[in-house]
Amino acid sequence: MTISLTISLSLLLFALAFPYLAGPVLVRYRPGVKAHQRFVLISDKAARLRFPPQSFSVISQLEALGFSIVAHLASGDEITKVNSMLSLLVNRDSRAAAIVGRAFVSKRNANAVIEFVAFSTEFDDGSEIVTSNSPVVNVFREVSHRLRLSIPQLKDPSRLYYIHSHYVTSRVDCKPVLVEAGEEIEHFRASHKKALSEQAALGYYYLDETTERYRHSWSSAILTTWRLLWPVKQVLMLCKARRGRLIARAAGITSL
């Protein structure tokens, strides 16, 4: 092997390994996320100006399934530039909640938009089932009382809700519960705070009391970075899609 070839291979290996080494350091010292994220209530008129038309098409489909709109909520982070807009709906007959969400990052060199639909049902024993078509790699740690069903390739909210209902009705040991009318927004805000504190309890985050932000621990910085880098991200997305097909198939839906 010639010296030039050795140098070229060494540089190639360094280029491939560098993101895996430097990435966790950068993530570890990032600002993190707000401990007290504000979700601001916005009017339907303002939401229609901010949301793309397809979001309201999805909302119409959910209303046809028995869901009613509760509120449109907006949140933002001036440091990380991550912003989100959410429509919160409930179905009081089935005691389920739904979120039509749109999150986006607006930076000079990075612009990304993520759209998703998520259904959630809480039970009287404290457990929960969440079914979504979020198209991102999950980097959070799982918690024992929450079953997450992810089917990223399923964009039809009707079939997604059908699958969610299948798994909810299979829980014969407990009953679905839903907060009283008028308490949905506060319950959503409290659930968001609870989810962050759960991750902190598992060592994924730690609370920086000076800035009031949850920041990554070293273990979560490594996990987050590696799961979002090539080729790990691509492999995980393929696995996520495969699990989604299995989840759907168990509910009787085979064509995805």
C-alpha positions as CSV (number, residue, x, y, z in Angstrom):
1,M,0.0,0.0,0.0
2,T,1.5,3.3,-1.0
3,I,1.8,6.2,1.4
4,S,-0.6,8.4,-0.5
5,L,-3.3,5.6,-0.4
6,T,-2.7,5.2,3.3
7,I,-3.1,8.9,3.9
8,S,-6.3,8.9,1.8
9,L,-7.8,6.1,3.7
10,S,-6.9,7.7,7.0
11,L,-8.5,10.9,6.0
12,L,-11.6,9.1,4.8
13,L,-11.9,7.2,8.1
14,F,-11.4,10.5,10.0
15,A,-14.1,12.2,8.0
16,L,-16.5,9.4,8.7
17,A,-15.7,9.2,12.4
18,F,-15.5,13.0,13.1
19,P,-19.3,13.6,13.4
20,Y,-19.6,10.7,15.8
21,L,-16.9,12.2,18.0
22,A,-17.5,15.9,17.7
23,G,-21.3,15.7,17.5
24,P,-22.0,14.6,21.1
25,V,-19.8,17.4,22.4
26,L,-21.7,20.0,20.4
27,V,-25.1,18.5,21.5
28,R,-24.0,18.3,25.1
29,Y,-23.4,22.0,25.2
30,R,-26.4,23.1,23.3
31,P,-29.0,25.2,25.1
32,G,-31.5,22.3,25.4
33,V,-35.2,22.9,25.7
34,K,-37.3,25.2,27.8
35,A,-38.5,23.7,31.1
36,H,-41.5,25.9,31.0
37,Q,-42.5,26.0,27.4
38,R,-45.3,28.4,26.6
39,F,-48.1,27.2,24.3
40,V,-50.0,30.3,23.2
41,L,-53.6,30.1,22.2
42,I,-54.2,31.5,18.7
43,S,-57.5,32.1,16.9
44,D,-58.8,30.0,14.1
45,K,-58.3,32.9,11.7
46,A,-54.6,33.3,12.8
47,A,-54.1,29.5,12.5
48,R,-55.4,29.5,9.0
49,L,-52.8,32.1,8.1
50,R,-50.0,30.1,9.7
51,F,-51.0,26.5,9.0
52,P,-50.7,25.0,5.5
53,P,-54.1,24.0,3.9
54,Q,-53.4,20.3,4.3
55,S,-53.5,20.7,8.1
56,F,-57.1,21.9,8.0
57,S,-57.9,19.1,5.6
58,V,-56.7,16.6,8.2
59,I,-58.7,18.5,10.9
60,S,-61.8,18.1,8.7
61,Q,-61.2,14.4,8.4
62,L,-60.8,14.1,12.2
63,E,-64.1,16.0,12.7
64,A,-65.8,13.5,10.5
65,L,-64.5,10.8,12.9
66,G,-66.2,12.5,15.8
67,F,-63.4,14.8,17.0
68,S,-64.0,18.4,17.9
69,I,-61.4,21.2,17.8
70,V,-60.4,22.5,21.2
71,A,-57.7,25.0,20.4
72,H,-54.8,26.0,18.1
73,L,-51.6,26.4,20.0
74,A,-48.3,28.0,19.0
75,S,-44.9,27.7,20.7
76,G,-41.4,28.9,19.9
77,D,-37.8,29.0,21.2
78,E,-35.8,32.1,20.4
79,I,-32.5,30.3,21.1
80,T,-32.9,27.0,19.2
81,K,-35.2,28.5,16.6
82,V,-37.5,25.4,16.9
83,N,-41.2,26.5,16.6
84,S,-44.3,24.5,16.5
85,M,-48.0,24.9,15.8
86,L,-50.5,22.4,17.1
87,S,-54.3,21.8,16.8
88,L,-55.7,20.0,19.8
89,L,-58.9,17.9,19.3
90,V,-60.9,15.6,21.5
91,N,-63.4,12.8,20.9
92,R,-65.6,12.6,24.0
93,D,-67.4,9.5,22.8
94,S,-64.2,7.4,22.5
95,R,-62.3,9.5,25.2
96,A,-59.4,10.1,22.9
97,A,-57.3,13.2,22.1
98,A,-55.7,14.1,18.8
99,I,-53.0,16.5,17.8
100,V,-52.3,17.8,14.3
101,G,-48.8,19.2,14.5
102,R,-46.3,21.1,12.5
103,A,-42.8,21.7,13.8
104,F,-40.2,23.6,11.9
105,V,-36.6,24.9,12.4
106,S,-35.7,28.2,10.8
107,K,-32.0,28.8,10.8
108,R,-29.7,30.4,8.2
109,N,-28.3,27.0,7.1
110,A,-31.0,24.6,8.3
111,N,-34.7,24.7,7.4
112,A,-36.8,21.7,8.2
113,V,-40.5,21.0,8.5
114,I,-42.1,18.1,10.3
115,E,-45.8,17.4,10.1
116,F,-47.6,14.7,12.0
117,V,-50.9,13.4,13.5
118,A,-51.0,11.8,16.9
119,F,-53.8,10.1,18.9
120,S,-53.6,9.5,22.6
121,T,-55.7,7.7,25.1
122,E,-55.2,7.7,28.9
123,F,-56.5,5.0,31.2
124,D,-57.7,5.0,34.8
125,D,-54.6,3.0,35.9
126,G,-52.2,5.8,34.7
127,S,-51.1,4.2,31.5
128,E,-51.4,5.7,28.0
129,I,-51.3,4.7,24.4
130,V,-50.0,7.1,21.8
131,T,-50.3,6.4,18.1
132,S,-48.6,8.7,15.6
133,N,-47.2,9.0,12.1
134,S,-44.3,11.2,13.1
135,P,-41.6,10.8,10.5
136,V,-38.6,11.3,12.8
137,V,-36.2,9.0,14.6
138,N,-37.2,8.7,18.3
139,V,-34.3,9.7,20.5
140,F,-36.2,9.7,23.8
141,R,-36.1,6.8,26.3
142,E,-39.3,4.7,26.6
143,V,-41.3,4.9,29.8
144,S,-43.1,1.9,31.1
145,H,-46.6,3.4,31.4
146,R,-46.7,4.8,27.9
147,L,-47.1,2.6,24.8
148,R,-45.9,4.4,21.7
149,L,-47.1,3.1,18.3
150,S,-45.4,4.7,15.4
151,I,-46.4,4.2,11.8
152,P,-44.5,6.9,9.9
153,Q,-45.6,5.8,6.4
154,L,-49.4,6.0,7.2
155,K,-50.6,9.5,6.2
156,D,-54.3,8.7,6.3
157,P,-55.7,9.9,9.7
158,S,-58.7,7.7,9.4
159,R,-56.7,4.4,9.2
160,L,-54.3,5.7,11.8
161,Y,-57.2,6.3,14.2
162,Y,-58.6,2.8,13.4
163,I,-55.3,1.3,14.4
164,H,-55.2,3.4,17.6
165,S,-58.7,2.3,18.5
166,H,-57.8,-1.3,17.9
167,Y,-55.1,-1.2,20.6
168,V,-57.2,0.8,22.9
169,T,-60.1,-1.6,22.9
170,S,-57.7,-4.5,23.5
171,R,-57.0,-3.1,27.0
172,V,-59.8,-4.8,28.9
173,D,-58.1,-4.4,32.3
174,C,-58.7,-0.6,32.5
175,K,-60.9,2.1,31.2
176,P,-60.1,5.2,29.0
177,V,-60.4,8.5,30.8
178,L,-60.6,12.1,29.5
179,V,-60.3,15.4,31.3
180,E,-63.3,17.6,31.8
181,A,-64.3,20.0,29.1
182,G,-62.4,23.3,29.5
183,E,-59.4,21.6,31.0
184,E,-57.9,20.2,27.8
185,I,-55.3,22.9,27.2
186,E,-54.0,23.0,30.7
187,H,-53.8,19.2,30.7
188,F,-51.8,19.3,27.5
189,R,-49.4,21.8,29.0
190,A,-49.0,19.7,32.1
191,S,-48.4,16.5,30.0
192,H,-45.6,18.2,28.1
193,K,-43.9,19.2,31.3
194,K,-44.4,15.7,32.7
195,A,-42.8,14.1,29.6
196,L,-39.6,16.3,30.0
197,S,-39.4,15.6,33.7
198,E,-39.7,11.8,33.0
199,Q,-36.8,12.0,30.6
200,A,-34.8,13.9,33.3
201,A,-35.6,11.2,35.8
202,L,-34.2,8.6,33.4
203,G,-31.0,10.6,33.0
204,Y,-31.7,11.8,29.5
205,Y,-31.8,15.4,30.5
206,Y,-30.8,17.4,33.5
207,L,-32.3,20.7,34.6
208,D,-30.1,23.8,34.4
209,E,-31.9,25.9,37.0
210,T,-30.0,29.0,36.1
211,T,-31.4,29.1,32.5
212,E,-34.5,27.0,33.4
213,R,-33.8,24.7,30.5
214,Y,-33.4,20.9,30.2
215,R,-30.0,20.1,28.7
216,H,-28.6,16.8,27.5
217,S,-26.6,14.5,29.7
218,W,-23.5,13.0,28.1
219,S,-25.3,9.7,27.5
220,S,-28.2,11.4,25.8
221,A,-25.8,13.6,23.7
222,I,-24.1,10.5,22.4
223,L,-27.4,8.7,21.8
224,T,-29.1,11.6,20.1
225,T,-26.1,12.3,17.8
226,W,-25.4,8.8,16.8
227,R,-29.1,8.0,16.1
228,L,-29.4,11.0,13.8
229,L,-26.2,10.4,11.7
230,W,-25.8,8.4,8.5
231,P,-26.1,5.5,8.3
232,V,-27.6,4.8,11.7
233,K,-30.5,7.2,11.0
234,Q,-31.4,5.5,7.8
235,V,-31.3,2.0,9.4
236,L,-33.4,3.1,12.3
237,M,-36.0,4.6,9.9
238,L,-36.2,1.4,8.0
239,C,-36.7,-0.5,11.2
240,K,-39.3,2.0,12.3
241,A,-41.2,1.6,9.0
242,R,-41.1,-2.2,9.4
243,R,-42.4,-2.1,13.0
244,G,-45.1,0.2,11.7
245,R,-46.2,-2.4,9.2
246,L,-46.3,-5.0,11.9
247,I,-48.4,-2.7,14.2
248,A,-50.8,-2.0,11.4
249,R,-51.0,-5.7,10.3
250,A,-52.0,-6.7,13.9
251,A,-54.9,-4.3,13.7
252,G,-56.0,-5.8,10.3
253,I,-54.5,-3.2,7.9
254,T,-52.0,-4.8,5.5
255,S,-51.7,-2.3,2.7
256,L,-49.4,0.6,3.6
